[in-house]
Amino acid sequence: MSDLTHTIVLVEEDHSTRTFLADNLSADGFAVHPIDDPRDALALCARTVPDAAIVDVNAGSGRAFARAVRRGERGDVDDRLPLILLSVQHGELDVLRSFEAGADDHLAKPFSYPELRARLSALLRRADLARGSRPLRRVRALQINEAERRVVVGDTPVELSCKEFALLCTLAADPTRVFPKQQLLRDLWGFSAVGRTRTLDSHACRLRHKLGVTGERFVVNVWGVGYKLIDGYAADEASAPLAQAS
């Protein structure tokens, strides 16, 4: 793994700690974007599209940031973003709260920089392997490269938000299956109940519009149940993962 390819958002309230970590991570080849307020971190993540975030808990605002990422509160921030939370509190319940908020790792202050560096490298390595294992998939005129987060319909590239892409990949895993709304809201947004939210319907509508560049209809609403990617049957060779990118 080459750390030169990885961008890190660093959220730390203490100026000296933030400067120390930013300087050392930069010296180790990471592209670092430091910020002092977790409440502004989502906007920073949308601008920088980081590979991971290191966030100080900061009286709970760091955990609020983690929950916002995992719930997909901003569609242009990847809800699978690898997260390390830092905290001066390191009791069993404090660590549990960090993981329940969505952290991939919890590191207690004070810590050594080499330990943080090792944990970050391990987290990025797992994320890189997961991205590399995602299939290249084709459904009729639609081609999805999950590793590169690239979508093409016919010969036309399609730009999707993170949530739109996640919804597409879920539906494309079984193109003619109807995925219930409750399942999609739970798996992609973390909602425990459907309620009156229109989040899923809004994302599905935008996704359908963006994929309709050739006139073929994708993202079919099955009223009262949920969504599927296509009507009818997908030929075996069209729905199977591709051996290589087109």
Biotite code that builds the C-alpha atoms (Angstrom):
import biotite.structure as struc

atoms = struc.array([
    struc.Atom([0.000, 0.000, 0.000], chain_id="A", res_id=1, res_name="MET", atom_name="CA", element="C"),
    struc.Atom([1.305, 3.447, -0.888], chain_id="A", res_id=2, res_name="SER", atom_name="CA", element="C"),
    struc.Atom([0.256, 6.101, 1.613], chain_id="A", res_id=3, res_name="ASP", atom_name="CA", element="C"),
    struc.Atom([0.894, 8.777, -1.017], chain_id="A", res_id=4, res_name="LEU", atom_name="CA", element="C"),
    struc.Atom([-2.488, 7.962, -2.524], chain_id="A", res_id=5, res_name="THR", atom_name="CA", element="C"),
    struc.Atom([-4.516, 8.530, 0.644], chain_id="A", res_id=6, res_name="HIS", atom_name="CA", element="C"),
    struc.Atom([-6.281, 11.694, 1.745], chain_id="A", res_id=7, res_name="THR", atom_name="CA", element="C"),
    struc.Atom([-7.051, 12.146, 5.450], chain_id="A", res_id=8, res_name="ILE", atom_name="CA", element="C"),
    struc.Atom([-9.428, 14.563, 7.134], chain_id="A", res_id=9, res_name="VAL", atom_name="CA", element="C"),
    struc.Atom([-8.094, 15.383, 10.596], chain_id="A", res_id=10, res_name="LEU", atom_name="CA", element="C"),
    struc.Atom([-10.569, 16.888, 13.083], chain_id="A", res_id=11, res_name="VAL", atom_name="CA", element="C"),
    struc.Atom([-8.905, 18.022, 16.313], chain_id="A", res_id=12, res_name="GLU", atom_name="CA", element="C"),
    struc.Atom([-9.878, 20.948, 18.544], chain_id="A", res_id=13, res_name="GLU", atom_name="CA", element="C"),
    struc.Atom([-6.490, 21.366, 20.225], chain_id="A", res_id=14, res_name="ASP", atom_name="CA", element="C"),
    struc.Atom([-4.213, 23.429, 17.987], chain_id="A", res_id=15, res_name="HIS", atom_name="CA", element="C"),
    struc.Atom([-0.919, 21.892, 19.118], chain_id="A", res_id=16, res_name="SER", atom_name="CA", element="C"),
    struc.Atom([-2.209, 18.318, 18.745], chain_id="A", res_id=17, res_name="THR", atom_name="CA", element="C"),
    struc.Atom([-3.755, 19.098, 15.357], chain_id="A", res_id=18, res_name="ARG", atom_name="CA", element="C"),
    struc.Atom([-0.513, 20.669, 14.117], chain_id="A", res_id=19, res_name="THR", atom_name="CA", element="C"),
    struc.Atom([1.602, 17.790, 15.438], chain_id="A", res_id=20, res_name="PHE", atom_name="CA", element="C"),
    struc.Atom([-0.552, 15.136, 13.783], chain_id="A", res_id=21, res_name="LEU", atom_name="CA", element="C"),
    struc.Atom([-0.918, 17.055, 10.516], chain_id="A", res_id=22, res_name="ALA", atom_name="CA", element="C"),
    struc.Atom([2.852, 17.594, 10.267], chain_id="A", res_id=23, res_name="ASP", atom_name="CA", element="C"),
    struc.Atom([3.683, 13.949, 10.959], chain_id="A", res_id=24, res_name="ASN", atom_name="CA", element="C"),
    struc.Atom([1.007, 12.521, 8.676], chain_id="A", res_id=25, res_name="LEU", atom_name="CA", element="C"),
    struc.Atom([2.131, 14.853, 5.897], chain_id="A", res_id=26, res_name="SER", atom_name="CA", element="C"),
    struc.Atom([5.736, 13.778, 6.444], chain_id="A", res_id=27, res_name="ALA", atom_name="CA", element="C"),
    struc.Atom([4.591, 10.168, 6.058], chain_id="A", res_id=28, res_name="ASP", atom_name="CA", element="C"),
    struc.Atom([3.087, 10.953, 2.652], chain_id="A", res_id=29, res_name="GLY", atom_name="CA", element="C"),
    struc.Atom([-0.595, 11.480, 3.463], chain_id="A", res_id=30, res_name="PHE", atom_name="CA", element="C"),
    struc.Atom([-2.556, 14.392, 2.043], chain_id="A", res_id=31, res_name="ALA", atom_name="CA", element="C"),
    struc.Atom([-3.945, 15.915, 5.253], chain_id="A", res_id=32, res_name="VAL", atom_name="CA", element="C"),
    struc.Atom([-6.849, 18.354, 5.634], chain_id="A", res_id=33, res_name="HIS", atom_name="CA", element="C"),
    struc.Atom([-6.898, 19.615, 9.247], chain_id="A", res_id=34, res_name="PRO", atom_name="CA", element="C"),
    struc.Atom([-9.948, 21.260, 10.813], chain_id="A", res_id=35, res_name="ILE", atom_name="CA", element="C"),
    struc.Atom([-10.850, 22.173, 14.387], chain_id="A", res_id=36, res_name="ASP", atom_name="CA", element="C"),
    struc.Atom([-14.634, 21.635, 14.471], chain_id="A", res_id=37, res_name="ASP", atom_name="CA", element="C"),
    struc.Atom([-16.409, 18.287, 13.923], chain_id="A", res_id=38, res_name="PRO", atom_name="CA", element="C"),
    struc.Atom([-19.586, 20.215, 13.067], chain_id="A", res_id=39, res_name="ARG", atom_name="CA", element="C"),
    struc.Atom([-17.905, 21.560, 9.925], chain_id="A", res_id=40, res_name="ASP", atom_name="CA", element="C"),
    struc.Atom([-16.252, 18.263, 9.061], chain_id="A", res_id=41, res_name="ALA", atom_name="CA", element="C"),
    struc.Atom([-19.037, 16.916, 6.837], chain_id="A", res_id=42, res_name="LEU", atom_name="CA", element="C"),
    struc.Atom([-18.687, 19.851, 4.455], chain_id="A", res_id=43, res_name="ALA", atom_name="CA", element="C"),
    struc.Atom([-14.914, 19.350, 4.450], chain_id="A", res_id=44, res_name="LEU", atom_name="CA", element="C"),
    struc.Atom([-15.357, 15.649, 3.637], chain_id="A", res_id=45, res_name="CYS", atom_name="CA", element="C"),
    struc.Atom([-17.663, 16.564, 0.743], chain_id="A", res_id=46, res_name="ALA", atom_name="CA", element="C"),
    struc.Atom([-14.999, 18.922, -0.683], chain_id="A", res_id=47, res_name="ARG", atom_name="CA", element="C"),
    struc.Atom([-11.959, 16.688, -0.171], chain_id="A", res_id=48, res_name="THR", atom_name="CA", element="C"),
    struc.Atom([-13.444, 13.171, -0.697], chain_id="A", res_id=49, res_name="VAL", atom_name="CA", element="C"),
    struc.Atom([-11.087, 11.615, 1.896], chain_id="A", res_id=50, res_name="PRO", atom_name="CA", element="C"),
    struc.Atom([-9.987, 8.002, 2.238], chain_id="A", res_id=51, res_name="ASP", atom_name="CA", element="C"),
    struc.Atom([-10.323, 8.180, 6.039], chain_id="A", res_id=52, res_name="ALA", atom_name="CA", element="C"),
    struc.Atom([-11.077, 10.594, 8.879], chain_id="A", res_id=53, res_name="ALA", atom_name="CA", element="C"),
    struc.Atom([-9.408, 10.942, 12.266], chain_id="A", res_id=54, res_name="ILE", atom_name="CA", element="C"),
    struc.Atom([-11.798, 12.746, 14.630], chain_id="A", res_id=55, res_name="VAL", atom_name="CA", element="C"),
    struc.Atom([-11.495, 13.856, 18.241], chain_id="A", res_id=56, res_name="ASP", atom_name="CA", element="C"),
    struc.Atom([-14.601, 12.961, 20.268], chain_id="A", res_id=57, res_name="VAL", atom_name="CA", element="C"),
    struc.Atom([-14.621, 16.537, 21.697], chain_id="A", res_id=58, res_name="ASN", atom_name="CA", element="C"),
    struc.Atom([-17.451, 16.235, 24.248], chain_id="A", res_id=59, res_name="ALA", atom_name="CA", element="C"),
    struc.Atom([-19.512, 14.078, 21.910], chain_id="A", res_id=60, res_name="GLY", atom_name="CA", element="C"),
    struc.Atom([-19.417, 16.156, 18.720], chain_id="A", res_id=61, res_name="SER", atom_name="CA", element="C"),
    struc.Atom([-16.962, 13.680, 17.178], chain_id="A", res_id=62, res_name="GLY", atom_name="CA", element="C"),
    struc.Atom([-19.440, 10.872, 17.736], chain_id="A", res_id=63, res_name="ARG", atom_name="CA", element="C"),
    struc.Atom([-22.187, 13.064, 16.275], chain_id="A", res_id=64, res_name="ALA", atom_name="CA", element="C"),
    struc.Atom([-20.011, 13.434, 13.176], chain_id="A", res_id=65, res_name="PHE", atom_name="CA", element="C"),
    struc.Atom([-19.592, 9.648, 12.979], chain_id="A", res_id=66, res_name="ALA", atom_name="CA", element="C"),
    struc.Atom([-23.344, 9.106, 13.265], chain_id="A", res_id=67, res_name="ARG", atom_name="CA", element="C"),
    struc.Atom([-24.010, 11.711, 10.573], chain_id="A", res_id=68, res_name="ALA", atom_name="CA", element="C"),
    struc.Atom([-21.603, 9.947, 8.201], chain_id="A", res_id=69, res_name="VAL", atom_name="CA", element="C"),
    struc.Atom([-23.049, 6.496, 8.822], chain_id="A", res_id=70, res_name="ARG", atom_name="CA", element="C"),
    struc.Atom([-26.639, 7.737, 8.427], chain_id="A", res_id=71, res_name="ARG", atom_name="CA", element="C"),
    struc.Atom([-25.794, 9.406, 5.142], chain_id="A", res_id=72, res_name="GLY", atom_name="CA", element="C"),
    struc.Atom([-26.975, 12.830, 6.250], chain_id="A", res_id=73, res_name="GLU", atom_name="CA", element="C"),
    struc.Atom([-24.996, 14.308, 3.352], chain_id="A", res_id=74, res_name="ARG", atom_name="CA", element="C"),
    struc.Atom([-25.393, 12.428, 0.096], chain_id="A", res_id=75, res_name="GLY", atom_name="CA", element="C"),
    struc.Atom([-22.002, 13.595, -1.175], chain_id="A", res_id=76, res_name="ASP", atom_name="CA", element="C"),
    struc.Atom([-20.103, 11.988, 1.734], chain_id="A", res_id=77, res_name="VAL", atom_name="CA", element="C"),
    struc.Atom([-19.441, 8.248, 1.564], chain_id="A", res_id=78, res_name="ASP", atom_name="CA", element="C"),
    struc.Atom([-21.214, 6.572, 4.500], chain_id="A", res_id=79, res_name="ASP", atom_name="CA", element="C"),
    struc.Atom([-18.516, 3.853, 4.444], chain_id="A", res_id=80, res_name="ARG", atom_name="CA", element="C"),
    struc.Atom([-15.767, 6.387, 5.189], chain_id="A", res_id=81, res_name="LEU", atom_name="CA", element="C"),
    struc.Atom([-13.174, 4.747, 7.500], chain_id="A", res_id=82, res_name="PRO", atom_name="CA", element="C"),
    struc.Atom([-13.232, 6.533, 10.874], chain_id="A", res_id=83, res_name="LEU", atom_name="CA", element="C"),
    struc.Atom([-10.874, 6.638, 13.848], chain_id="A", res_id=84, res_name="ILE", atom_name="CA", element="C"),
    struc.Atom([-12.178, 8.425, 16.945], chain_id="A", res_id=85, res_name="LEU", atom_name="CA", element="C"),
    struc.Atom([-9.758, 9.916, 19.494], chain_id="A", res_id=86, res_name="LEU", atom_name="CA", element="C"),
    struc.Atom([-10.795, 10.455, 23.114], chain_id="A", res_id=87, res_name="SER", atom_name="CA", element="C"),
    struc.Atom([-9.350, 11.272, 26.532], chain_id="A", res_id=88, res_name="VAL", atom_name="CA", element="C"),
    struc.Atom([-11.990, 8.903, 27.875], chain_id="A", res_id=89, res_name="GLN", atom_name="CA", element="C"),
    struc.Atom([-11.125, 5.252, 27.392], chain_id="A", res_id=90, res_name="HIS", atom_name="CA", element="C"),
    struc.Atom([-13.373, 3.281, 29.699], chain_id="A", res_id=91, res_name="GLY", atom_name="CA", element="C"),
    struc.Atom([-15.274, 0.293, 28.339], chain_id="A", res_id=92, res_name="GLU", atom_name="CA", element="C"),
    struc.Atom([-18.497, 2.293, 27.905], chain_id="A", res_id=93, res_name="LEU", atom_name="CA", element="C"),
    struc.Atom([-16.646, 5.136, 26.151], chain_id="A", res_id=94, res_name="ASP", atom_name="CA", element="C"),
    struc.Atom([-15.140, 2.724, 23.632], chain_id="A", res_id=95, res_name="VAL", atom_name="CA", element="C"),
    struc.Atom([-18.534, 1.063, 23.150], chain_id="A", res_id=96, res_name="LEU", atom_name="CA", element="C"),
    struc.Atom([-20.194, 4.439, 22.481], chain_id="A", res_id=97, res_name="ARG", atom_name="CA", element="C"),
    struc.Atom([-17.607, 5.211, 19.804], chain_id="A", res_id=98, res_name="SER", atom_name="CA", element="C"),
    struc.Atom([-18.233, 1.943, 17.996], chain_id="A", res_id=99, res_name="PHE", atom_name="CA", element="C"),
    struc.Atom([-22.004, 2.331, 18.323], chain_id="A", res_id=100, res_name="GLU", atom_name="CA", element="C"),
    struc.Atom([-21.683, 5.788, 16.747], chain_id="A", res_id=101, res_name="ALA", atom_name="CA", element="C"),
    struc.Atom([-20.005, 4.196, 13.726], chain_id="A", res_id=102, res_name="GLY", atom_name="CA", element="C"),
    struc.Atom([-16.267, 4.355, 14.436], chain_id="A", res_id=103, res_name="ALA", atom_name="CA", element="C"),
    struc.Atom([-14.013, 1.718, 12.918], chain_id="A", res_id=104, res_name="ASP", atom_name="CA", element="C"),
    struc.Atom([-11.435, 2.263, 15.672], chain_id="A", res_id=105, res_name="ASP", atom_name="CA", element="C"),
    struc.Atom([-11.127, 4.100, 19.002], chain_id="A", res_id=106, res_name="HIS", atom_name="CA", element="C"),
    struc.Atom([-7.788, 5.413, 20.275], chain_id="A", res_id=107, res_name="LEU", atom_name="CA", element="C"),
    struc.Atom([-7.352, 6.758, 23.799], chain_id="A", res_id=108, res_name="ALA", atom_name="CA", element="C"),
    struc.Atom([-5.398, 9.938, 24.525], chain_id="A", res_id=109, res_name="LYS", atom_name="CA", element="C"),
    struc.Atom([-2.565, 10.287, 25.183], chain_id="A", res_id=110, res_name="PRO", atom_name="CA", element="C"),
    struc.Atom([-1.335, 7.984, 22.424], chain_id="A", res_id=111, res_name="PHE", atom_name="CA", element="C"),
    struc.Atom([1.891, 7.570, 20.522], chain_id="A", res_id=112, res_name="SER", atom_name="CA", element="C"),
    struc.Atom([2.019, 8.737, 16.929], chain_id="A", res_id=113, res_name="TYR", atom_name="CA", element="C"),
    struc.Atom([3.461, 5.386, 15.713], chain_id="A", res_id=114, res_name="PRO", atom_name="CA", element="C"),
    struc.Atom([0.419, 3.599, 17.167], chain_id="A", res_id=115, res_name="GLU", atom_name="CA", element="C"),
    struc.Atom([-1.968, 5.992, 15.409], chain_id="A", res_id=116, res_name="LEU", atom_name="CA", element="C"),
    struc.Atom([0.025, 5.581, 12.196], chain_id="A", res_id=117, res_name="ARG", atom_name="CA", element="C"),
    struc.Atom([-0.151, 1.779, 12.444], chain_id="A", res_id=118, res_name="ALA", atom_name="CA", element="C"),
    struc.Atom([-3.890, 1.756, 13.152], chain_id="A", res_id=119, res_name="ARG", atom_name="CA", element="C"),
    struc.Atom([-4.564, 4.143, 10.270], chain_id="A", res_id=120, res_name="LEU", atom_name="CA", element="C"),
    struc.Atom([-2.497, 2.052, 7.860], chain_id="A", res_id=121, res_name="SER", atom_name="CA", element="C"),
    struc.Atom([-4.320, -1.133, 8.892], chain_id="A", res_id=122, res_name="ALA", atom_name="CA", element="C"),
    struc.Atom([-7.701, 0.562, 8.443], chain_id="A", res_id=123, res_name="LEU", atom_name="CA", element="C"),
    struc.Atom([-6.765, 1.910, 5.013], chain_id="A", res_id=124, res_name="LEU", atom_name="CA", element="C"),
    struc.Atom([-5.398, -1.474, 3.962], chain_id="A", res_id=125, res_name="ARG", atom_name="CA", element="C"),
    struc.Atom([-8.703, -3.152, 4.808], chain_id="A", res_id=126, res_name="ARG", atom_name="CA", element="C"),
    struc.Atom([-10.638, -0.414, 2.989], chain_id="A", res_id=127, res_name="ALA", atom_name="CA", element="C"),
    struc.Atom([-8.415, -0.741, -0.086], chain_id="A", res_id=128, res_name="ASP", atom_name="CA", element="C"),
    struc.Atom([-8.903, -4.516, -0.155], chain_id="A", res_id=129, res_name="LEU", atom_name="CA", element="C"),
    struc.Atom([-12.674, -4.094, 0.178], chain_id="A", res_id=130, res_name="ALA", atom_name="CA", element="C"),
    struc.Atom([-12.752, -1.623, -2.710], chain_id="A", res_id=131, res_name="ARG", atom_name="CA", element="C"),
    struc.Atom([-10.624, -3.928, -4.831], chain_id="A", res_id=132, res_name="GLY", atom_name="CA", element="C"),
    struc.Atom([-12.979, -6.864, -4.218], chain_id="A", res_id=133, res_name="SER", atom_name="CA", element="C"),
    struc.Atom([-16.093, -5.033, -5.399], chain_id="A", res_id=134, res_name="ARG", atom_name="CA", element="C"),
    struc.Atom([-17.283, -6.428, -8.729], chain_id="A", res_id=135, res_name="PRO", atom_name="CA", element="C"),
    struc.Atom([-17.620, -4.840, -12.111], chain_id="A", res_id=136, res_name="LEU", atom_name="CA", element="C"),
    struc.Atom([-21.248, -5.363, -13.022], chain_id="A", res_id=137, res_name="ARG", atom_name="CA", element="C"),
    struc.Atom([-23.367, -4.971, -16.156], chain_id="A", res_id=138, res_name="ARG", atom_name="CA", element="C"),
    struc.Atom([-27.156, -4.915, -16.383], chain_id="A", res_id=139, res_name="VAL", atom_name="CA", element="C"),
    struc.Atom([-28.315, -4.370, -19.972], chain_id="A", res_id=140, res_name="ARG", atom_name="CA", element="C"),
    struc.Atom([-26.865, -0.988, -21.064], chain_id="A", res_id=141, res_name="ALA", atom_name="CA", element="C"),
    struc.Atom([-25.820, -0.145, -17.513], chain_id="A", res_id=142, res_name="LEU", atom_name="CA", element="C"),
    struc.Atom([-22.223, -0.758, -16.373], chain_id="A", res_id=143, res_name="GLN", atom_name="CA", element="C"),
    struc.Atom([-21.121, -0.325, -12.749], chain_id="A", res_id=144, res_name="ILE", atom_name="CA", element="C"),
    struc.Atom([-17.496, -0.286, -11.612], chain_id="A", res_id=145, res_name="ASN", atom_name="CA", element="C"),
    struc.Atom([-17.779, -0.460, -7.820], chain_id="A", res_id=146, res_name="GLU", atom_name="CA", element="C"),
    struc.Atom([-14.035, -0.240, -7.163], chain_id="A", res_id=147, res_name="ALA", atom_name="CA", element="C"),
    struc.Atom([-13.723, 3.001, -9.135], chain_id="A", res_id=148, res_name="GLU", atom_name="CA", element="C"),
    struc.Atom([-17.251, 4.221, -8.268], chain_id="A", res_id=149, res_name="ARG", atom_name="CA", element="C"),
    struc.Atom([-17.914, 4.684, -11.983], chain_id="A", res_id=150, res_name="ARG", atom_name="CA", element="C"),
    struc.Atom([-21.272, 4.277, -13.770], chain_id="A", res_id=151, res_name="VAL", atom_name="CA", element="C"),
    struc.Atom([-21.855, 4.247, -17.529], chain_id="A", res_id=152, res_name="VAL", atom_name="CA", element="C"),
    struc.Atom([-25.136, 3.877, -19.427], chain_id="A", res_id=153, res_name="VAL", atom_name="CA", element="C"),
    struc.Atom([-24.407, 2.982, -23.032], chain_id="A", res_id=154, res_name="GLY", atom_name="CA", element="C"),
    struc.Atom([-21.469, 5.257, -23.789], chain_id="A", res_id=155, res_name="ASP", atom_name="CA", element="C"),
    struc.Atom([-22.519, 8.001, -21.365], chain_id="A", res_id=156, res_name="THR", atom_name="CA", element="C"),
    struc.Atom([-20.819, 8.395, -17.957], chain_id="A", res_id=157, res_name="PRO", atom_name="CA", element="C"),
    struc.Atom([-23.274, 9.130, -15.142], chain_id="A", res_id=158, res_name="VAL", atom_name="CA", element="C"),
    struc.Atom([-22.339, 11.141, -12.046], chain_id="A", res_id=159, res_name="GLU", atom_name="CA", element="C"),
    struc.Atom([-24.008, 9.915, -8.859], chain_id="A", res_id=160, res_name="LEU", atom_name="CA", element="C"),
    struc.Atom([-23.937, 11.016, -5.240], chain_id="A", res_id=161, res_name="SER", atom_name="CA", element="C"),
    struc.Atom([-22.640, 8.546, -2.666], chain_id="A", res_id=162, res_name="CYS", atom_name="CA", element="C"),
    struc.Atom([-26.151, 7.564, -1.586], chain_id="A", res_id=163, res_name="LYS", atom_name="CA", element="C"),
    struc.Atom([-27.379, 7.223, -5.165], chain_id="A", res_id=164, res_name="GLU", atom_name="CA", element="C"),
    struc.Atom([-24.404, 4.986, -5.935], chain_id="A", res_id=165, res_name="PHE", atom_name="CA", element="C"),
    struc.Atom([-25.011, 2.866, -2.832], chain_id="A", res_id=166, res_name="ALA", atom_name="CA", element="C"),
    struc.Atom([-28.688, 2.456, -3.773], chain_id="A", res_id=167, res_name="LEU", atom_name="CA", element="C"),
    struc.Atom([-27.743, 1.488, -7.328], chain_id="A", res_id=168, res_name="LEU", atom_name="CA", element="C"),
    struc.Atom([-25.212, -1.116, -6.170], chain_id="A", res_id=169, res_name="CYS", atom_name="CA", element="C"),
    struc.Atom([-27.761, -2.644, -3.803], chain_id="A", res_id=170, res_name="THR", atom_name="CA", element="C"),
    struc.Atom([-30.420, -2.942, -6.514], chain_id="A", res_id=171, res_name="LEU", atom_name="CA", element="C"),
    struc.Atom([-27.888, -4.200, -9.100], chain_id="A", res_id=172, res_name="ALA", atom_name="CA", element="C"),
    struc.Atom([-26.855, -7.081, -6.839], chain_id="A", res_id=173, res_name="ALA", atom_name="CA", element="C"),
    struc.Atom([-30.144, -8.773, -7.821], chain_id="A", res_id=174, res_name="ASP", atom_name="CA", element="C"),
    struc.Atom([-31.638, -6.644, -10.653], chain_id="A", res_id=175, res_name="PRO", atom_name="CA", element="C"),
    struc.Atom([-35.144, -8.135, -10.839], chain_id="A", res_id=176, res_name="THR", atom_name="CA", element="C"),
    struc.Atom([-35.665, -8.611, -7.097], chain_id="A", res_id=177, res_name="ARG", atom_name="CA", element="C"),
    struc.Atom([-37.947, -6.160, -5.297], chain_id="A", res_id=178, res_name="VAL", atom_name="CA", element="C"),
    struc.Atom([-36.071, -4.693, -2.307], chain_id="A", res_id=179, res_name="PHE", atom_name="CA", element="C"),
    struc.Atom([-38.563, -3.608, 0.396], chain_id="A", res_id=180, res_name="PRO", atom_name="CA", element="C"),
    struc.Atom([-38.428, 0.054, 1.393], chain_id="A", res_id=181, res_name="LYS", atom_name="CA", element="C"),
    struc.Atom([-37.879, -0.813, 5.029], chain_id="A", res_id=182, res_name="GLN", atom_name="CA", element="C"),
    struc.Atom([-34.839, -2.926, 4.131], chain_id="A", res_id=183, res_name="GLN", atom_name="CA", element="C"),
    struc.Atom([-33.317, -0.198, 1.945], chain_id="A", res_id=184, res_name="LEU", atom_name="CA", element="C"),
    struc.Atom([-33.892, 2.484, 4.573], chain_id="A", res_id=185, res_name="LEU", atom_name="CA", element="C"),
    struc.Atom([-32.374, 0.272, 7.260], chain_id="A", res_id=186, res_name="ARG", atom_name="CA", element="C"),
    struc.Atom([-29.348, -0.896, 5.255], chain_id="A", res_id=187, res_name="ASP", atom_name="CA", element="C"),
    struc.Atom([-28.503, 2.368, 3.468], chain_id="A", res_id=188, res_name="LEU", atom_name="CA", element="C"),
    struc.Atom([-29.748, 5.050, 5.872], chain_id="A", res_id=189, res_name="TRP", atom_name="CA", element="C"),
    struc.Atom([-29.808, 3.254, 9.209], chain_id="A", res_id=190, res_name="GLY", atom_name="CA", element="C"),
    struc.Atom([-33.529, 3.938, 9.794], chain_id="A", res_id=191, res_name="PHE", atom_name="CA", element="C"),
    struc.Atom([-35.300, 1.489, 12.083], chain_id="A", res_id=192, res_name="SER", atom_name="CA", element="C"),
    struc.Atom([-38.746, 2.312, 10.661], chain_id="A", res_id=193, res_name="ALA", atom_name="CA", element="C"),
    struc.Atom([-40.095, 3.735, 7.399], chain_id="A", res_id=194, res_name="VAL", atom_name="CA", element="C"),
    struc.Atom([-42.267, 6.417, 9.022], chain_id="A", res_id=195, res_name="GLY", atom_name="CA", element="C"),
    struc.Atom([-43.073, 9.335, 6.728], chain_id="A", res_id=196, res_name="ARG", atom_name="CA", element="C"),
    struc.Atom([-39.615, 9.927, 5.321], chain_id="A", res_id=197, res_name="THR", atom_name="CA", element="C"),
    struc.Atom([-39.359, 10.585, 1.580], chain_id="A", res_id=198, res_name="ARG", atom_name="CA", element="C"),
    struc.Atom([-35.573, 10.173, 1.541], chain_id="A", res_id=199, res_name="THR", atom_name="CA", element="C"),
    struc.Atom([-35.580, 6.874, -0.324], chain_id="A", res_id=200, res_name="LEU", atom_name="CA", element="C"),
    struc.Atom([-38.187, 7.992, -2.852], chain_id="A", res_id=201, res_name="ASP", atom_name="CA", element="C"),
    struc.Atom([-36.292, 11.216, -3.561], chain_id="A", res_id=202, res_name="SER", atom_name="CA", element="C"),
    struc.Atom([-32.993, 9.383, -4.120], chain_id="A", res_id=203, res_name="HIS", atom_name="CA", element="C"),
    struc.Atom([-34.688, 6.736, -6.276], chain_id="A", res_id=204, res_name="ALA", atom_name="CA", element="C"),
    struc.Atom([-36.340, 9.414, -8.405], chain_id="A", res_id=205, res_name="CYS", atom_name="CA", element="C"),
    struc.Atom([-33.048, 11.242, -8.987], chain_id="A", res_id=206, res_name="ARG", atom_name="CA", element="C"),
    struc.Atom([-31.259, 7.971, -9.726], chain_id="A", res_id=207, res_name="LEU", atom_name="CA", element="C"),
    struc.Atom([-33.939, 6.947, -12.246], chain_id="A", res_id=208, res_name="ARG", atom_name="CA", element="C"),
    struc.Atom([-33.647, 10.294, -14.003], chain_id="A", res_id=209, res_name="HIS", atom_name="CA", element="C"),
    struc.Atom([-29.847, 10.155, -14.204], chain_id="A", res_id=210, res_name="LYS", atom_name="CA", element="C"),
    struc.Atom([-29.819, 6.569, -15.535], chain_id="A", res_id=211, res_name="LEU", atom_name="CA", element="C"),
    struc.Atom([-32.447, 7.337, -18.188], chain_id="A", res_id=212, res_name="GLY", atom_name="CA", element="C"),
    struc.Atom([-29.991, 8.935, -20.622], chain_id="A", res_id=213, res_name="VAL", atom_name="CA", element="C"),
    struc.Atom([-30.640, 6.288, -23.303], chain_id="A", res_id=214, res_name="THR", atom_name="CA", element="C"),
    struc.Atom([-34.383, 6.059, -22.760], chain_id="A", res_id=215, res_name="GLY", atom_name="CA", element="C"),
    struc.Atom([-34.198, 2.692, -20.991], chain_id="A", res_id=216, res_name="GLU", atom_name="CA", element="C"),
    struc.Atom([-35.965, 2.614, -17.624], chain_id="A", res_id=217, res_name="ARG", atom_name="CA", element="C"),
    struc.Atom([-34.003, 1.678, -14.533], chain_id="A", res_id=218, res_name="PHE", atom_name="CA", element="C"),
    struc.Atom([-35.115, 1.834, -10.867], chain_id="A", res_id=219, res_name="VAL", atom_name="CA", element="C"),
    struc.Atom([-38.678, 0.562, -10.907], chain_id="A", res_id=220, res_name="VAL", atom_name="CA", element="C"),
    struc.Atom([-41.063, 1.534, -8.106], chain_id="A", res_id=221, res_name="ASN", atom_name="CA", element="C"),
    struc.Atom([-43.230, -1.391, -6.985], chain_id="A", res_id=222, res_name="VAL", atom_name="CA", element="C"),
    struc.Atom([-46.018, 0.497, -5.275], chain_id="A", res_id=223, res_name="TRP", atom_name="CA", element="C"),
    struc.Atom([-46.493, -0.277, -1.617], chain_id="A", res_id=224, res_name="GLY", atom_name="CA", element="C"),
    struc.Atom([-43.485, -2.613, -1.525], chain_id="A", res_id=225, res_name="VAL", atom_name="CA", element="C"),
    struc.Atom([-40.174, -1.117, -2.634], chain_id="A", res_id=226, res_name="GLY", atom_name="CA", element="C"),
    struc.Atom([-37.812, -0.874, -5.607], chain_id="A", res_id=227, res_name="TYR", atom_name="CA", element="C"),
    struc.Atom([-36.082, -3.091, -8.145], chain_id="A", res_id=228, res_name="LYS", atom_name="CA", element="C"),
    struc.Atom([-33.551, -2.156, -10.797], chain_id="A", res_id=229, res_name="LEU", atom_name="CA", element="C"),
    struc.Atom([-35.322, -3.482, -13.909], chain_id="A", res_id=230, res_name="ILE", atom_name="CA", element="C"),
    struc.Atom([-38.572, -5.084, -15.050], chain_id="A", res_id=231, res_name="ASP", atom_name="CA", element="C"),
    struc.Atom([-38.578, -8.515, -16.633], chain_id="A", res_id=232, res_name="GLY", atom_name="CA", element="C"),
    struc.Atom([-35.521, -10.714, -16.758], chain_id="A", res_id=233, res_name="TYR", atom_name="CA", element="C"),
    struc.Atom([-31.834, -9.877, -16.968], chain_id="A", res_id=234, res_name="ALA", atom_name="CA", element="C"),
    struc.Atom([-29.882, -12.221, -19.224], chain_id="A", res_id=235, res_name="ALA", atom_name="CA", element="C"),
    struc.Atom([-27.291, -14.223, -17.320], chain_id="A", res_id=236, res_name="ASP", atom_name="CA", element="C"),
    struc.Atom([-24.444, -12.651, -19.212], chain_id="A", res_id=237, res_name="GLU", atom_name="CA", element="C"),
    struc.Atom([-25.826, -9.168, -18.649], chain_id="A", res_id=238, res_name="ALA", atom_name="CA", element="C"),
    struc.Atom([-26.283, -9.341, -14.872], chain_id="A", res_id=239, res_name="SER", atom_name="CA", element="C"),
    struc.Atom([-23.128, -11.268, -13.992], chain_id="A", res_id=240, res_name="ALA", atom_name="CA", element="C"),
    struc.Atom([-19.987, -9.460, -12.804], chain_id="A", res_id=241, res_name="PRO", atom_name="CA", element="C"),
    struc.Atom([-17.606, -8.680, -15.639], chain_id="A", res_id=242, res_name="LEU", atom_name="CA", element="C"),
    struc.Atom([-14.151, -10.153, -15.805], chain_id="A", res_id=243, res_name="ALA", atom_name="CA", element="C"),
    struc.Atom([-12.663, -6.749, -16.623], chain_id="A", res_id=244, res_name="GLN", atom_name="CA", element="C"),
    struc.Atom([-13.706, -3.158, -17.052], chain_id="A", res_id=245, res_name="ALA", atom_name="CA", element="C"),
    struc.Atom([-15.223, -2.151, -20.330], chain_id="A", res_id=246, res_name="SER", atom_name="CA", element="C"),
])
